[in-house]
Amino acid sequence: MTSPIGERLRRREDPAMIQGQARYADDLRLPGMLYAAFVRSPHAHARITSLDLAKARGMPGVVAVFGARDLPALSHPIMGAMERPDIAARTESPLTANIVRDDGAPGALVVAADPYRAADAAAAVSVTYEPLPPMLDPAQAQQDGAPLVHDDAPRNVAVRVTHSTGALDDAFAAPDIVLRERFGASRGASLSIETRGVVAAHGGEDGAARPHAQQPADPLRAVVERQAMMSRSAWCSAGVAAARTVDASARKGAPSNVVV
């Protein structure tokens, strides 16, 4: 087999995109679909001192409005796909209850009959923040006395990893040359044509989540089921029951689908 390195490769996904035949999350339409919008923090680090959902809940077309206290299971951190016992996992929560730790952290969730009403209701949610000192430099964040992003992570360090191979001590004892340098790595990000989005549907009798998204399906499904399915009773009482009030005669009690 000829190595593909250095060769021009024919792209498989281009024809559908060029001809307008590609399908994105916004193209999916499922029976009884509802739309979600999040209320996001304008601060990188802050304490939520008050959250008023009353006005948004009373707006036309709004099915439900949730804060973290309405869905406690969604206030827990999401573990990433690469789980390691030696890492003090500190990932974002689907909904923030108290402390905002990144710009854009979601503090409330609005579910409505269409994306426009969801966005309007999200804008009507009243949130009061108490700004806290943000940490913008990794080196400064590890200094003594630096503000802690997480109170239980000393010096803002999640994990320290040391890896060695061979006779490392001998090499350091009598090196031919000594070079000291500090290396930094830039953050990486996927820049897809489609912005982040997911369509999720109940899976019938098994109650499993069926996410449709640009993200890898298996890790996404695992996160959705771990976070949302363990609060199934809360969703049934607050979410599905509320959804049926929008058009009970049309839905006939069928589970609702949500696009985020």
PyMOL commands that set and color helices and strands:
alter all, ss='L'
color gray80, all
select helices_A, chain A and resi 14-18+25-27+54-57+72-75+115-124+138-141+154-156+168-173+204-206+217-243+248-251
alter helices_A, ss='H'
color red, helices_A
select strands_A, chain A and resi 33-40+46-52+62-67+99-100+106-112+126-131+198-202+209-213+257-259
alter strands_A, ss='S'
color yellow, strands_A
deselect
rebuild
show_as cartoon
